[in-house]
Amino acid sequence: MGPDSAILIDDMVISETGAHWHATQIDVVMMTVLASTERTEEQWHALLASAVLKQRKLSSTPFPSEIASLRQFLSDCGAIEIYGSI
């Protein structure tokens, strides 16, 4: 990985309060089965900072994530050029 490399993380960011019921359901399942939980925005900031990575953008999409939203995000941030369809 070089100094100008980019990492795209497609993961759920759970709200501290008022989270969508489906997100909290997934969070409880992860806690039960994997002894893990979904991360909040603060937890993502802390994780990226601990890995000395700079967050460029945090984007929210309708639940569940849609391919069209991901395609637009990638195009907007200039991360990749899209050839054909995803």
PyMOL Python script that loads the backbone (N, CA, C, O; Angstrom):
from pymol import cmd

cmd.read_pdbstr("""\
ATOM      1  N   MET A   1       0.838  -1.172   0.000  1.00  0.00           N
ATOM      2  CA  MET A   1       0.000   0.000   0.000  1.00  0.00           C
ATOM      3  C   MET A   1       0.884   1.236   0.000  1.00  0.00           C
ATOM      4  O   MET A   1       1.791   1.349   0.824  1.00  0.00           O
ATOM      5  N   GLY A   2       0.631   2.157  -0.907  1.00  0.00           N
ATOM      6  CA  GLY A   2       1.415   3.384  -0.979  1.00  0.00           C
ATOM      7  C   GLY A   2       0.750   4.526  -0.231  1.00  0.00           C
ATOM      8  O   GLY A   2      -0.371   4.381   0.259  1.00  0.00           O
ATOM      9  N   PRO A   3       1.433   5.662  -0.139  1.00  0.00           N
ATOM     10  CA  PRO A   3       0.889   6.796   0.609  1.00  0.00           C
ATOM     11  C   PRO A   3      -0.389   7.385   0.001  1.00  0.00           C
ATOM     12  O   PRO A   3      -1.162   8.036   0.704  1.00  0.00           O
ATOM     13  N   ASP A   4      -0.616   7.165  -1.286  1.00  0.00           N
ATOM     14  CA  ASP A   4      -1.826   7.683  -1.930  1.00  0.00           C
ATOM     15  C   ASP A   4      -2.879   6.606  -2.160  1.00  0.00           C
ATOM     16  O   ASP A   4      -3.862   6.838  -2.863  1.00  0.00           O
ATOM     17  N   SER A   5      -2.680   5.433  -1.573  1.00  0.00           N
ATOM     18  CA  SER A   5      -3.642   4.341  -1.742  1.00  0.00           C
ATOM     19  C   SER A   5      -4.961   4.680  -1.056  1.00  0.00           C
ATOM     20  O   SER A   5      -5.005   5.446  -0.094  1.00  0.00           O
ATOM     21  N   ALA A   6      -6.028   4.090  -1.573  1.00  0.00           N
ATOM     22  CA  ALA A   6      -7.353   4.279  -0.981  1.00  0.00           C
ATOM     23  C   ALA A   6      -7.938   2.920  -0.634  1.00  0.00           C
ATOM     24  O   ALA A   6      -7.750   1.945  -1.361  1.00  0.00           O
ATOM     25  N   ILE A   7      -8.640   2.868   0.472  1.00  0.00           N
ATOM     26  CA  ILE A   7      -9.342   1.661   0.900  1.00  0.00           C
ATOM     27  C   ILE A   7     -10.822   2.007   0.958  1.00  0.00           C
ATOM     28  O   ILE A   7     -11.209   2.997   1.579  1.00  0.00           O
ATOM     29  N   LEU A   8     -11.649   1.190   0.312  1.00  0.00           N
ATOM     30  CA  LEU A   8     -13.095   1.378   0.368  1.00  0.00           C
ATOM     31  C   LEU A   8     -13.647   0.354   1.346  1.00  0.00           C
ATOM     32  O   LEU A   8     -13.494  -0.851   1.147  1.00  0.00           O
ATOM     33  N   ILE A   9     -14.285   0.832   2.393  1.00  0.00           N
ATOM     34  CA  ILE A   9     -14.900  -0.045   3.390  1.00  0.00           C
ATOM     35  C   ILE A   9     -16.410   0.096   3.241  1.00  0.00           C
ATOM     36  O   ILE A   9     -16.964   1.181   3.418  1.00  0.00           O
ATOM     37  N   ASP A  10     -17.061  -1.005   2.916  1.00  0.00           N
ATOM     38  CA  ASP A  10     -18.520  -1.014   2.790  1.00  0.00           C
ATOM     39  C   ASP A  10     -19.064  -1.777   3.985  1.00  0.00           C
ATOM     40  O   ASP A  10     -19.141  -3.006   3.969  1.00  0.00           O
ATOM     41  N   ASP A  11     -19.435  -1.047   5.008  1.00  0.00           N
ATOM     42  CA  ASP A  11     -19.905  -1.678   6.232  1.00  0.00           C
ATOM     43  C   ASP A  11     -20.991  -0.814   6.853  1.00  0.00           C
ATOM     44  O   ASP A  11     -21.117   0.370   6.540  1.00  0.00           O
ATOM     45  N   MET A  12     -21.752  -1.408   7.715  1.00  0.00           N
ATOM     46  CA  MET A  12     -22.814  -0.690   8.389  1.00  0.00           C
ATOM     47  C   MET A  12     -22.222   0.200   9.481  1.00  0.00           C
ATOM     48  O   MET A  12     -21.289  -0.194  10.181  1.00  0.00           O
ATOM     49  N   VAL A  13     -22.771   1.391   9.616  1.00  0.00           N
ATOM     50  CA  VAL A  13     -22.434   2.279  10.729  1.00  0.00           C
ATOM     51  C   VAL A  13     -23.725   2.443  11.506  1.00  0.00           C
ATOM     52  O   VAL A  13     -24.689   3.034  11.018  1.00  0.00           O
ATOM     53  N   ILE A  14     -23.733   1.913  12.720  1.00  0.00           N
ATOM     54  CA  ILE A  14     -24.964   1.921  13.504  1.00  0.00           C
ATOM     55  C   ILE A  14     -25.062   3.219  14.301  1.00  0.00           C
ATOM     56  O   ILE A  14     -24.066   3.695  14.847  1.00  0.00           O
ATOM     57  N   SER A  15     -26.251   3.781  14.365  1.00  0.00           N
ATOM     58  CA  SER A  15     -26.478   5.025  15.097  1.00  0.00           C
ATOM     59  C   SER A  15     -26.427   4.776  16.596  1.00  0.00           C
ATOM     60  O   SER A  15     -26.786   3.701  17.077  1.00  0.00           O
ATOM     61  N   GLU A  16     -25.972   5.794  17.328  1.00  0.00           N
ATOM     62  CA  GLU A  16     -25.962   5.708  18.795  1.00  0.00           C
ATOM     63  C   GLU A  16     -27.388   5.613  19.329  1.00  0.00           C
ATOM     64  O   GLU A  16     -27.648   4.884  20.285  1.00  0.00           O
ATOM     65  N   THR A  17     -28.314   6.353  18.709  1.00  0.00           N
ATOM     66  CA  THR A  17     -29.726   6.335  19.111  1.00  0.00           C
ATOM     67  C   THR A  17     -30.592   6.297  17.861  1.00  0.00           C
ATOM     68  O   THR A  17     -30.192   6.791  16.807  1.00  0.00           O
ATOM     69  N   GLY A  18     -31.755   5.723  17.977  1.00  0.00           N
ATOM     70  CA  GLY A  18     -32.713   5.716  16.881  1.00  0.00           C
ATOM     71  C   GLY A  18     -32.298   4.906  15.669  1.00  0.00           C
ATOM     72  O   GLY A  18     -32.688   5.229  14.547  1.00  0.00           O
ATOM     73  N   ALA A  19     -31.511   3.858  15.877  1.00  0.00           N
ATOM     74  CA  ALA A  19     -31.051   3.029  14.759  1.00  0.00           C
ATOM     75  C   ALA A  19     -32.218   2.267  14.136  1.00  0.00           C
ATOM     76  O   ALA A  19     -33.191   1.936  14.813  1.00  0.00           O
ATOM     77  N   HIS A  20     -32.106   1.997  12.843  1.00  0.00           N
ATOM     78  CA  HIS A  20     -33.101   1.213  12.113  1.00  0.00           C
ATOM     79  C   HIS A  20     -33.204  -0.165  12.774  1.00  0.00           C
ATOM     80  O   HIS A  20     -32.191  -0.729  13.188  1.00  0.00           O
ATOM     81  N   TRP A  21     -34.415  -0.706  12.874  1.00  0.00           N
ATOM     82  CA  TRP A  21     -34.613  -1.982  13.565  1.00  0.00           C
ATOM     83  C   TRP A  21     -33.791  -3.105  12.947  1.00  0.00           C
ATOM     84  O   TRP A  21     -33.311  -3.985  13.662  1.00  0.00           O
ATOM     85  N   HIS A  22     -33.624  -3.086  11.629  1.00  0.00           N
ATOM     86  CA  HIS A  22     -32.871  -4.158  10.982  1.00  0.00           C
ATOM     87  C   HIS A  22     -31.393  -4.086  11.363  1.00  0.00           C
ATOM     88  O   HIS A  22     -30.744  -5.116  11.546  1.00  0.00           O
ATOM     89  N   ALA A  23     -30.868  -2.874  11.480  1.00  0.00           N
ATOM     90  CA  ALA A  23     -29.469  -2.704  11.887  1.00  0.00           C
ATOM     91  C   ALA A  23     -29.255  -3.226  13.302  1.00  0.00           C
ATOM     92  O   ALA A  23     -28.249  -3.878  13.580  1.00  0.00           O
ATOM     93  N   THR A  24     -30.193  -2.943  14.191  1.00  0.00           N
ATOM     94  CA  THR A  24     -30.035  -3.425  15.570  1.00  0.00           C
ATOM     95  C   THR A  24     -30.208  -4.939  15.639  1.00  0.00           C
ATOM     96  O   THR A  24     -29.576  -5.600  16.463  1.00  0.00           O
ATOM     97  N   GLN A  25     -31.062  -5.489  14.777  1.00  0.00           N
ATOM     98  CA  GLN A  25     -31.225  -6.941  14.735  1.00  0.00           C
ATOM     99  C   GLN A  25     -29.913  -7.608  14.309  1.00  0.00           C
ATOM    100  O   GLN A  25     -29.499  -8.601  14.907  1.00  0.00           O
ATOM    101  N   ILE A  26     -29.265  -7.068  13.286  1.00  0.00           N
ATOM    102  CA  ILE A  26     -27.978  -7.602  12.836  1.00  0.00           C
ATOM    103  C   ILE A  26     -26.940  -7.469  13.941  1.00  0.00           C
ATOM    104  O   ILE A  26     -26.120  -8.365  14.143  1.00  0.00           O
ATOM    105  N   ASP A  27     -26.976  -6.348  14.655  1.00  0.00           N
ATOM    106  CA  ASP A  27     -26.040  -6.114  15.749  1.00  0.00           C
ATOM    107  C   ASP A  27     -26.194  -7.177  16.840  1.00  0.00           C
ATOM    108  O   ASP A  27     -25.200  -7.699  17.346  1.00  0.00           O
ATOM    109  N   VAL A  28     -27.429  -7.494  17.199  1.00  0.00           N
ATOM    110  CA  VAL A  28     -27.684  -8.506  18.232  1.00  0.00           C
ATOM    111  C   VAL A  28     -27.237  -9.886  17.751  1.00  0.00           C
ATOM    112  O   VAL A  28     -26.654 -10.645  18.525  1.00  0.00           O
ATOM    113  N   VAL A  29     -27.501 -10.221  16.491  1.00  0.00           N
ATOM    114  CA  VAL A  29     -27.068 -11.511  15.941  1.00  0.00           C
ATOM    115  C   VAL A  29     -25.543 -11.606  15.966  1.00  0.00           C
ATOM    116  O   VAL A  29     -24.992 -12.636  16.354  1.00  0.00           O
ATOM    117  N   MET A  30     -24.858 -10.534  15.553  1.00  0.00           N
ATOM    118  CA  MET A  30     -23.389 -10.537  15.580  1.00  0.00           C
ATOM    119  C   MET A  30     -22.874 -10.732  17.001  1.00  0.00           C
ATOM    120  O   MET A  30     -21.909 -11.463  17.227  1.00  0.00           O
ATOM    121  N   MET A  31     -23.533 -10.066  17.966  1.00  0.00           N
ATOM    122  CA  MET A  31     -23.109 -10.184  19.354  1.00  0.00           C
ATOM    123  C   MET A  31     -23.292 -11.622  19.850  1.00  0.00           C
ATOM    124  O   MET A  31     -22.437 -12.154  20.558  1.00  0.00           O
ATOM    125  N   THR A  32     -24.402 -12.238  19.477  1.00  0.00           N
ATOM    126  CA  THR A  32     -24.707 -13.593  19.924  1.00  0.00           C
ATOM    127  C   THR A  32     -23.821 -14.645  19.263  1.00  0.00           C
ATOM    128  O   THR A  32     -23.289 -15.524  19.942  1.00  0.00           O
ATOM    129  N   VAL A  33     -23.661 -14.561  17.960  1.00  0.00           N
ATOM    130  CA  VAL A  33     -22.962 -15.591  17.198  1.00  0.00           C
ATOM    131  C   VAL A  33     -21.453 -15.375  17.155  1.00  0.00           C
ATOM    132  O   VAL A  33     -20.690 -16.336  17.256  1.00  0.00           O
ATOM    133  N   LEU A  34     -21.017 -14.134  17.008  1.00  0.00           N
ATOM    134  CA  LEU A  34     -19.598 -13.851  16.783  1.00  0.00           C
ATOM    135  C   LEU A  34     -18.907 -13.113  17.930  1.00  0.00           C
ATOM    136  O   LEU A  34     -17.714 -12.823  17.848  1.00  0.00           O
ATOM    137  N   ALA A  35     -19.643 -12.809  18.993  1.00  0.00           N
ATOM    138  CA  ALA A  35     -19.102 -12.019  20.106  1.00  0.00           C
ATOM    139  C   ALA A  35     -18.538 -10.693  19.587  1.00  0.00           C
ATOM    140  O   ALA A  35     -17.468 -10.249  20.003  1.00  0.00           O
ATOM    141  N   SER A  36     -19.282 -10.075  18.670  1.00  0.00           N
ATOM    142  CA  SER A  36     -18.865  -8.826  18.038  1.00  0.00           C
ATOM    143  C   SER A  36     -20.086  -7.929  17.875  1.00  0.00           C
ATOM    144  O   SER A  36     -21.214  -8.374  18.089  1.00  0.00           O
ATOM    145  N   THR A  37     -19.874  -6.676  17.499  1.00  0.00           N
ATOM    146  CA  THR A  37     -20.986  -5.763  17.259  1.00  0.00           C
ATOM    147  C   THR A  37     -20.691  -4.885  16.051  1.00  0.00           C
ATOM    148  O   THR A  37     -19.553  -4.803  15.589  1.00  0.00           O
ATOM    149  N   GLU A  38     -21.729  -4.233  15.547  1.00  0.00           N
ATOM    150  CA  GLU A  38     -21.544  -3.235  14.500  1.00  0.00           C
ATOM    151  C   GLU A  38     -20.894  -2.010  15.141  1.00  0.00           C
ATOM    152  O   GLU A  38     -21.101  -1.742  16.324  1.00  0.00           O
ATOM    153  N   ARG A  39     -20.114  -1.273  14.363  1.00  0.00           N
ATOM    154  CA  ARG A  39     -19.430  -0.093  14.890  1.00  0.00           C
ATOM    155  C   ARG A  39     -20.270   1.166  14.711  1.00  0.00           C
ATOM    156  O   ARG A  39     -21.027   1.302  13.749  1.00  0.00           O
ATOM    157  N   THR A  40     -20.115   2.083  15.665  1.00  0.00           N
ATOM    158  CA  THR A  40     -20.709   3.408  15.536  1.00  0.00           C
ATOM    159  C   THR A  40     -19.739   4.286  14.754  1.00  0.00           C
ATOM    160  O   THR A  40     -18.610   3.876  14.484  1.00  0.00           O
ATOM    161  N   GLU A  41     -20.170   5.490  14.389  1.00  0.00           N
ATOM    162  CA  GLU A  41     -19.296   6.401  13.657  1.00  0.00           C
ATOM    163  C   GLU A  41     -18.049   6.734  14.483  1.00  0.00           C
ATOM    164  O   GLU A  41     -16.942   6.773  13.945  1.00  0.00           O
ATOM    165  N   GLU A  42     -18.224   6.974  15.785  1.00  0.00           N
ATOM    166  CA  GLU A  42     -17.074   7.263  16.658  1.00  0.00           C
ATOM    167  C   GLU A  42     -16.089   6.101  16.681  1.00  0.00           C
ATOM    168  O   GLU A  42     -14.877   6.315  16.656  1.00  0.00           O
ATOM    169  N   GLN A  43     -16.598   4.877  16.730  1.00  0.00           N
ATOM    170  CA  GLN A  43     -15.723   3.705  16.746  1.00  0.00           C
ATOM    171  C   GLN A  43     -14.957   3.571  15.435  1.00  0.00           C
ATOM    172  O   GLN A  43     -13.795   3.164  15.446  1.00  0.00           O
ATOM    173  N   TRP A  44     -15.585   3.904  14.302  1.00  0.00           N
ATOM    174  CA  TRP A  44     -14.885   3.868  13.017  1.00  0.00           C
ATOM    175  C   TRP A  44     -13.769   4.905  12.986  1.00  0.00           C
ATOM    176  O   TRP A  44     -12.664   4.616  12.527  1.00  0.00           O
ATOM    177  N   HIS A  45     -14.056   6.127  13.478  1.00  0.00           N
ATOM    178  CA  HIS A  45     -13.024   7.173  13.525  1.00  0.00           C
ATOM    179  C   HIS A  45     -11.828   6.698  14.347  1.00  0.00           C
ATOM    180  O   HIS A  45     -10.680   6.857  13.931  1.00  0.00           O
ATOM    181  N   ALA A  46     -12.102   6.115  15.517  1.00  0.00           N
ATOM    182  CA  ALA A  46     -11.023   5.645  16.399  1.00  0.00           C
ATOM    183  C   ALA A  46     -10.218   4.522  15.745  1.00  0.00           C
ATOM    184  O   ALA A  46      -8.991   4.503  15.838  1.00  0.00           O
ATOM    185  N   LEU A  47     -10.900   3.591  15.087  1.00  0.00           N
ATOM    186  CA  LEU A  47     -10.208   2.481  14.434  1.00  0.00           C
ATOM    187  C   LEU A  47      -9.294   2.975  13.317  1.00  0.00           C
ATOM    188  O   LEU A  47      -8.141   2.554  13.224  1.00  0.00           O
ATOM    189  N   LEU A  48      -9.803   3.860  12.476  1.00  0.00           N
ATOM    190  CA  LEU A  48      -8.994   4.388  11.377  1.00  0.00           C
ATOM    191  C   LEU A  48      -7.820   5.209  11.896  1.00  0.00           C
ATOM    192  O   LEU A  48      -6.721   5.136  11.346  1.00  0.00           O
ATOM    193  N   ALA A  49      -8.043   5.986  12.946  1.00  0.00           N
ATOM    194  CA  ALA A  49      -6.955   6.782  13.533  1.00  0.00           C
ATOM    195  C   ALA A  49      -5.882   5.875  14.127  1.00  0.00           C
ATOM    196  O   ALA A  49      -4.692   6.168  14.012  1.00  0.00           O
ATOM    197  N   SER A  50      -6.291   4.779  14.761  1.00  0.00           N
ATOM    198  CA  SER A  50      -5.310   3.869  15.368  1.00  0.00           C
ATOM    199  C   SER A  50      -4.463   3.167  14.311  1.00  0.00           C
ATOM    200  O   SER A  50      -3.341   2.744  14.589  1.00  0.00           O
ATOM    201  N   ALA A  51      -5.001   3.042  13.097  1.00  0.00           N
ATOM    202  CA  ALA A  51      -4.255   2.423  11.996  1.00  0.00           C
ATOM    203  C   ALA A  51      -3.525   3.477  11.164  1.00  0.00           C
ATOM    204  O   ALA A  51      -2.968   3.164  10.112  1.00  0.00           O
ATOM    205  N   VAL A  52      -3.529   4.715  11.632  1.00  0.00           N
ATOM    206  CA  VAL A  52      -2.904   5.857  10.957  1.00  0.00           C
ATOM    207  C   VAL A  52      -3.447   6.000   9.529  1.00  0.00           C
ATOM    208  O   VAL A  52      -2.693   6.212   8.579  1.00  0.00           O
ATOM    209  N   LEU A  53      -4.756   5.879   9.407  1.00  0.00           N
ATOM    210  CA  LEU A  53      -5.435   6.071   8.128  1.00  0.00           C
ATOM    211  C   LEU A  53      -6.298   7.324   8.214  1.00  0.00           C
ATOM    212  O   LEU A  53      -6.917   7.588   9.245  1.00  0.00           O
ATOM    213  N   LYS A  54      -6.337   8.082   7.146  1.00  0.00           N
ATOM    214  CA  LYS A  54      -7.132   9.303   7.104  1.00  0.00           C
ATOM    215  C   LYS A  54      -8.474   8.999   6.457  1.00  0.00           C
ATOM    216  O   LYS A  54      -8.538   8.451   5.356  1.00  0.00           O
ATOM    217  N   GLN A  55      -9.541   9.361   7.153  1.00  0.00           N
ATOM    218  CA  GLN A  55     -10.873   9.155   6.593  1.00  0.00           C
ATOM    219  C   GLN A  55     -11.154  10.256   5.593  1.00  0.00           C
ATOM    220  O   GLN A  55     -11.053  11.442   5.907  1.00  0.00           O
ATOM    221  N   ARG A  56     -11.506   9.853   4.395  1.00  0.00           N
ATOM    222  CA  ARG A  56     -11.776  10.828   3.345  1.00  0.00           C
ATOM    223  C   ARG A  56     -13.256  11.178   3.264  1.00  0.00           C
ATOM    224  O   ARG A  56     -13.622  12.335   3.057  1.00  0.00           O
ATOM    225  N   LYS A  57     -14.094  10.174   3.428  1.00  0.00           N
ATOM    226  CA  LYS A  57     -15.524  10.420   3.318  1.00  0.00           C
ATOM    227  C   LYS A  57     -16.291   9.295   3.997  1.00  0.00           C
ATOM    228  O   LYS A  57     -15.929   8.125   3.881  1.00  0.00           O
ATOM    229  N   LEU A  58     -17.352   9.660   4.707  1.00  0.00           N
ATOM    230  CA  LEU A  58     -18.272   8.688   5.268  1.00  0.00           C
ATOM    231  C   LEU A  58     -19.603   8.952   4.596  1.00  0.00           C
ATOM    232  O   LEU A  58     -20.161  10.043   4.716  1.00  0.00           O
ATOM    233  N   SER A  59     -20.107   7.967   3.898  1.00  0.00           N
ATOM    234  CA  SER A  59     -21.321   8.157   3.121  1.00  0.00           C
ATOM    235  C   SER A  59     -22.406   7.230   3.631  1.00  0.00           C
ATOM    236  O   SER A  59     -22.147   6.072   3.961  1.00  0.00           O
ATOM    237  N   SER A  60     -23.606   7.739   3.693  1.00  0.00           N
ATOM    238  CA  SER A  60     -24.743   6.949   4.132  1.00  0.00           C
ATOM    239  C   SER A  60     -25.636   6.662   2.935  1.00  0.00           C
ATOM    240  O   SER A  60     -25.925   7.551   2.134  1.00  0.00           O
ATOM    241  N   THR A  61     -26.063   5.432   2.824  1.00  0.00           N
ATOM    242  CA  THR A  61     -26.978   5.055   1.751  1.00  0.00           C
ATOM    243  C   THR A  61     -28.250   4.500   2.368  1.00  0.00           C
ATOM    244  O   THR A  61     -28.250   4.107   3.534  1.00  0.00           O
ATOM    245  N   PRO A  62     -29.334   4.462   1.600  1.00  0.00           N
ATOM    246  CA  PRO A  62     -30.571   3.877   2.119  1.00  0.00           C
ATOM    247  C   PRO A  62     -30.326   2.436   2.544  1.00  0.00           C
ATOM    248  O   PRO A  62     -29.477   1.752   1.972  1.00  0.00           O
ATOM    249  N   PHE A  63     -31.051   1.985   3.522  1.00  0.00           N
ATOM    250  CA  PHE A  63     -30.884   0.618   4.011  1.00  0.00           C
ATOM    251  C   PHE A  63     -31.784  -0.296   3.207  1.00  0.00           C
ATOM    252  O   PHE A  63     -32.959   0.048   3.075  1.00  0.00           O
ATOM    253  N   PRO A  64     -31.372  -1.401   2.667  1.00  0.00           N
ATOM    254  CA  PRO A  64     -29.985  -1.852   2.561  1.00  0.00           C
ATOM    255  C   PRO A  64     -29.238  -1.100   1.460  1.00  0.00           C
ATOM    256  O   PRO A  64     -29.848  -0.451   0.610  1.00  0.00           O
ATOM    257  N   SER A  65     -27.923  -1.198   1.491  1.00  0.00           N
ATOM    258  CA  SER A  65     -27.098  -0.520   0.489  1.00  0.00           C
ATOM    259  C   SER A  65     -27.516  -0.970  -0.902  1.00  0.00           C
ATOM    260  O   SER A  65     -27.877  -2.125  -1.125  1.00  0.00           O
ATOM    261  N   GLU A  66     -27.457  -0.028  -1.824  1.00  0.00           N
ATOM    262  CA  GLU A  66     -27.829  -0.337  -3.201  1.00  0.00           C
ATOM    263  C   GLU A  66     -26.618  -0.179  -4.097  1.00  0.00           C
ATOM    264  O   GLU A  66     -25.782   0.695  -3.867  1.00  0.00           O
ATOM    265  N   ILE A  67     -26.517  -1.012  -5.112  1.00  0.00           N
ATOM    266  CA  ILE A  67     -25.396  -0.966  -6.051  1.00  0.00           C
ATOM    267  C   ILE A  67     -25.304   0.398  -6.721  1.00  0.00           C
ATOM    268  O   ILE A  67     -24.203   0.915  -6.914  1.00  0.00           O
ATOM    269  N   ALA A  68     -26.447   0.993  -7.080  1.00  0.00           N
ATOM    270  CA  ALA A  68     -26.425   2.303  -7.738  1.00  0.00           C
ATOM    271  C   ALA A  68     -25.786   3.352  -6.834  1.00  0.00           C
ATOM    272  O   ALA A  68     -25.041   4.206  -7.313  1.00  0.00           O
ATOM    273  N   SER A  69     -26.068   3.299  -5.537  1.00  0.00           N
ATOM    274  CA  SER A  69     -25.478   4.251  -4.593  1.00  0.00           C
ATOM    275  C   SER A  69     -23.979   4.044  -4.497  1.00  0.00           C
ATOM    276  O   SER A  69     -23.223   5.015  -4.444  1.00  0.00           O
ATOM    277  N   LEU A  70     -23.541   2.804  -4.475  1.00  0.00           N
ATOM    278  CA  LEU A  70     -22.115   2.506  -4.418  1.00  0.00           C
ATOM    279  C   LEU A  70     -21.425   2.986  -5.691  1.00  0.00           C
ATOM    280  O   LEU A  70     -20.345   3.572  -5.629  1.00  0.00           O
ATOM    281  N   ARG A  71     -22.040   2.742  -6.836  1.00  0.00           N
ATOM    282  CA  ARG A  71     -21.472   3.187  -8.109  1.00  0.00           C
ATOM    283  C   ARG A  71     -21.311   4.710  -8.107  1.00  0.00           C
ATOM    284  O   ARG A  71     -20.273   5.217  -8.533  1.00  0.00           O
ATOM    285  N   GLN A  72     -22.320   5.442  -7.636  1.00  0.00           N
ATOM    286  CA  GLN A  72     -22.254   6.902  -7.599  1.00  0.00           C
ATOM    287  C   GLN A  72     -21.171   7.376  -6.639  1.00  0.00           C
ATOM    288  O   GLN A  72     -20.429   8.307  -6.954  1.00  0.00           O
ATOM    289  N   PHE A  73     -21.071   6.745  -5.469  1.00  0.00           N
ATOM    290  CA  PHE A  73     -20.047   7.112  -4.494  1.00  0.00           C
ATOM    291  C   PHE A  73     -18.651   6.939  -5.086  1.00  0.00           C
ATOM    292  O   PHE A  73     -17.809   7.829  -4.970  1.00  0.00           O
ATOM    293  N   LEU A  74     -18.409   5.793  -5.719  1.00  0.00           N
ATOM    294  CA  LEU A  74     -17.098   5.537  -6.313  1.00  0.00           C
ATOM    295  C   LEU A  74     -16.781   6.548  -7.402  1.00  0.00           C
ATOM    296  O   LEU A  74     -15.645   7.004  -7.527  1.00  0.00           O
ATOM    297  N   SER A  75     -17.778   6.889  -8.177  1.00  0.00           N
ATOM    298  CA  SER A  75     -17.586   7.872  -9.237  1.00  0.00           C
ATOM    299  C   SER A  75     -17.302   9.260  -8.656  1.00  0.00           C
ATOM    300  O   SER A  75     -16.418   9.966  -9.141  1.00  0.00           O
ATOM    301  N   ASP A  76     -18.048   9.651  -7.624  1.00  0.00           N
ATOM    302  CA  ASP A  76     -17.887  10.969  -7.000  1.00  0.00           C
ATOM    303  C   ASP A  76     -16.516  11.156  -6.370  1.00  0.00           C
ATOM    304  O   ASP A  76     -15.927  12.232  -6.476  1.00  0.00           O
ATOM    305  N   CYS A  77     -16.003  10.122  -5.717  1.00  0.00           N
ATOM    306  CA  CYS A  77     -14.719  10.285  -5.029  1.00  0.00           C
ATOM    307  C   CYS A  77     -13.539   9.985  -5.944  1.00  0.00           C
ATOM    308  O   CYS A  77     -12.388  10.138  -5.536  1.00  0.00           O
ATOM    309  N   GLY A  78     -13.811   9.557  -7.186  1.00  0.00           N
ATOM    310  CA  GLY A  78     -12.732   9.315  -8.136  1.00  0.00           C
ATOM    311  C   GLY A  78     -11.874   8.117  -7.782  1.00  0.00           C
ATOM    312  O   GLY A  78     -10.729   8.025  -8.224  1.00  0.00           O
ATOM    313  N   ALA A  79     -12.413   7.191  -6.986  1.00  0.00           N
ATOM    314  CA  ALA A  79     -11.635   6.033  -6.537  1.00  0.00           C
ATOM    315  C   ALA A  79     -11.319   5.094  -7.694  1.00  0.00           C
ATOM    316  O   ALA A  79     -10.203   4.582  -7.790  1.00  0.00           O
ATOM    317  N   ILE A  80     -12.278   4.866  -8.563  1.00  0.00           N
ATOM    318  CA  ILE A  80     -12.057   3.968  -9.696  1.00  0.00           C
ATOM    319  C   ILE A  80     -12.857   4.461 -10.887  1.00  0.00           C
ATOM    320  O   ILE A  80     -13.799   5.240 -10.740  1.00  0.00           O
ATOM    321  N   GLU A  81     -12.480   4.008 -12.041  1.00  0.00           N
ATOM    322  CA  GLU A  81     -13.305   4.209 -13.222  1.00  0.00           C
ATOM    323  C   GLU A  81     -14.116   2.942 -13.392  1.00  0.00           C
ATOM    324  O   GLU A  81     -13.601   1.837 -13.221  1.00  0.00           O
ATOM    325  N   ILE A  82     -15.360   3.100 -13.721  1.00  0.00           N
ATOM    326  CA  ILE A  82     -16.241   1.940 -13.829  1.00  0.00           C
ATOM    327  C   ILE A  82     -16.390   1.557 -15.293  1.00  0.00           C
ATOM    328  O   ILE A  82     -16.779   2.380 -16.122  1.00  0.00           O
ATOM    329  N   TYR A  83     -16.081   0.313 -15.605  1.00  0.00           N
ATOM    330  CA  TYR A  83     -16.222  -0.227 -16.952  1.00  0.00           C
ATOM    331  C   TYR A  83     -17.332  -1.256 -16.929  1.00  0.00           C
ATOM    332  O   TYR A  83     -17.321  -2.163 -16.096  1.00  0.00           O
ATOM    333  N   GLY A  84     -18.282  -1.129 -17.826  1.00  0.00           N
ATOM    334  CA  GLY A  84     -19.387  -2.073 -17.857  1.00  0.00           C
ATOM    335  C   GLY A  84     -20.305  -1.835 -16.679  1.00  0.00           C
ATOM    336  O   GLY A  84     -20.399  -0.718 -16.170  1.00  0.00           O
ATOM    337  N   SER A  85     -20.975  -2.873 -16.250  1.00  0.00           N
ATOM    338  CA  SER A  85     -21.895  -2.722 -15.126  1.00  0.00           C
ATOM    339  C   SER A  85     -21.405  -3.536 -13.948  1.00  0.00           C
ATOM    340  O   SER A  85     -20.737  -4.559 -14.104  1.00  0.00           O
ATOM    341  N   ILE A  86     -21.750  -3.062 -12.778  1.00  0.00           N
ATOM    342  CA  ILE A  86     -21.368  -3.769 -11.546  1.00  0.00           C
ATOM    343  C   ILE A  86     -22.467  -4.742 -11.214  1.00  0.00           C
ATOM    344  O   ILE A  86     -22.378  -5.457 -10.217  1.00  0.00           O
TER     345      ILE A  86
END
""", "prot")
cmd.dss("prot")
cmd.show_as("cartoon", "prot")
cmd.util.cbc("prot")
cmd.orient("prot")
